[in-house]
């Protein structure tokens, strides 16, 4: 009697998007610079626009794959998911409180510095460079630079904001920058994966715009596929608006 054959072992389920994200070289990974919800709306609008031109794209460009663009909204969802995990980890470490504490000094020091600049007591050019800072890391650095910029006017600043304010601001900035550095240097898998997915979103978005420009014009492509940082796409980004996973190629 022949021995029964064991059933073939099932391969573990694969995740092509995760595999693609992990395959990116570290030097090619770009930090997150957009709101995942705004990006999702832009990707959805761009996909719908390309869907209307699918036949022409397939005819003019053999190998054109519309399905690759259908993954855009899901990538944005993954960016948002990993961003939430990264924020939770930062909050749990206590670093977020240190960073926000330093940023509060910017809100106090910047208006005073601008007032002093208006009467020629602070160089406009240096203050303008500081004021261009965006994001928490830049704003923490702004506090350190504002404290240094206003140091020669310590008496005037303390008369307006209280004794020791510049020393406290400088110390808060140093502590927060140290905390930020430990976060950036740490083995934060959620933040790394977030940035990897965000990099893929940027790559898909670039190809989406290039495809739109190929059948319209550059100016129209910018309208058809909005910027990832622009809320101009309008409407709600949700599952009902997402392109179907089995979209026709």
N, C-alpha and C positions, 0 to 999 in steps of 0.2 A: 504494500500500500504506500503510495507516494506521500511523502511528508507535505503537510500544508505549508504553502509559502506565506511568509509574513507580509502583511500589507505594506506597501511602500510608505516610507516616512514622509510626512508632509513637511514641505519647506516652510520656515517661518514667514509670515506675511511681510512683504516688502513695502517700503515707503519711498517711492521715487523722489518726492520733493525733499525729504530729509536726506536721502543719499546725495542728491544734487547739492544741497546746502553744505553738507560735510565735505564734499569734494572740492570746494573752493579753497584756493591757496590763501593762507593767512594774509599775505600782502595785498590780496585782491578784495578782502572784506572791507566794506565801507560802514561807518557808524550810522545808526538810525538818524535821519534828518527830516522825517515827515511824520504826520499823524496817520496812523494806519487806517482810520476811518475815512479821512479825506482821500488817501491813496486808493482805497477800495472803490470809492465812488468814481474816481478818475479811471480806474481800470475797467470798471463795469461800463462806463460810457464809451471808452475806447473800444472795448470788445463789441458792443452793439454797433458801433460805426463800421468796424471792420467786417462784421457779419454781412452788412449790406453790400460790401465790395468783394465778398469772398470769391465769387466766380471769376471776376477779372483778375484778382490776385493769383488764383490757382492757374489761370490761363497764361498770364504773363510771367509768372515765377514758379516753374516746376519745383515741386517739393515744398511749397508753402504749406505750413501746418497751422491751421486756425486753432486746433486743440491746445497748442502750446500757450496761446494767449488766454484761453479759458481758465488756466490755472492762476492767473493774476490775483483775483479776489481771494482765493484760498490762501495764497502766500501772504496777503495782507492780514488775514485772520490769524495766521501763525505768528506774524510779527507782533500783533496785539497780545496774543496769548503769552508769548515769551517775555514781552515787555512787562506784563502784569507780574509774572514770576520774578523778574529781575527787581522790580520795585519792592515787592514783598521781602525779598532777601536783603535789600538795602535798608528798608525800614526796620527789619528785625535786628540788624547789626547796630542800629543806633546812628549810623552815618548820616541818614537823611536829616535827622534833627540838627546835627552839626552844620550841615550844608545850608539848610533853611535859616538857621540862626545867623549865619554869616550874611546871607542874602538880605536879611532885614536891615543890616547896616547900610547896604547900598541905597535902599529906599530913603534913608535918613540923610546920608552924606551927599548923594547926587544932587538933590535940589539946592542944598546950600552951596555946593561947588559951582553950580550953574549960576546962582545968584552972585557969587563972588566973581565969576568970569565976566558977568555982564558989566561989572564996574572996573574991570581990568586987573583984578587982584590974582586971578588964576588964568594961565595960558589957555585960550580957546582950543588951540590945535591939540594939546595933550588931553584936554577934557573930552573932545569929540572922539578921539581914539578909544577912550574908556567907555564912552556912552554907546559905542557900536556893539558892545558885547551882547551875545545872545546865549541863552541856555544857562543852566545852573553853574556849570564849571566856569564859564566866562564871567558870570556875575560875581562869583566868589573871588575870582582874580581881580575883578573891578574894585572890590572892597579893599584889597591890599594896595592897589594902585592909588585909589582915592585917599587912603590914609597917608600914603607917602606924599601925594600931591599937596595935601592940605597941612602937612606937618609944619611948614614955615609959618602958617597962620594959626597955630595951635591956640593962642589966646582968643582969637576971634571965634574959632570953631567951638571952643569950650564955653564961651560966653553964650553961644546960641544953643548948644546941645548938651552941655554938662561936662564936668571935669572928667578927664580920663577917657573920653569917648573914642579918641583916635587910637589909644593903646588897646582898648577893648576890641575895636574894629579890626585892628591888625592881628591881634591874637586869635580872634574868631576866624578870620580868613585863613591864617596859617593852619589852624586845627582842621578846618573844613577841607582845605586843599590836601592835607595829609590823609584825611578820610577818603576823599575822592580818589587819591592816588592808590590807596589800598584796594579800593573797589575795582579800579581799572586794572591793577596789576594782579588781582586775585584770580583764582580759577573759577570764574563765574560762568558756568555753562549756559545759564538762561540768557545772559547778556550777549554772550558770544553767538549763540544760536539765533537770537533776535536779529543781530547785525547780519548774520549770514542770510537769513530769510529776507531782510531788508535789501541786501545787495542783489538778491535774485529779483525782487520786485523792481529795482532800478533797471536791471538788465532787460526784463520783459517789457517794461515801459518804453525803453529806448527803441526796442525792436518794433513795438506796437506803433510808435510815432513814425518810424521809418517806413513801415508798411503803409500807413495812412498817407504819408507824403508821396509815396510811389504812385498812388492812384488819384491823388488830388493835387495838393501843393503844400509847401512847407507851412505857410501861414494857416491854411485850413487844417492841417494836421495838428497844429498847436491847439486849435479850437476843438477838433474831434477827440483828441486825446489830451485832456487837461493836465496841468502840472500836478505832480504828486503832492505838492505843498499847497495847492489851491483848493478851496472849497467850492470853486465855480461849477463843479460838475452837478451840484444840486441834488436834491432828493435824498432818500434814506438808503444807506448801504445795508442790505440785509439778504437773507437767504433767498427771498423771492426774486430779487433782482439779479442774483448771481447767474452767470451763464451756465447752462447745463453741462454736466461732465461729459456727456456723449454728444457734444455739439458737432455738427457736420463739418468735415474738413473741406 
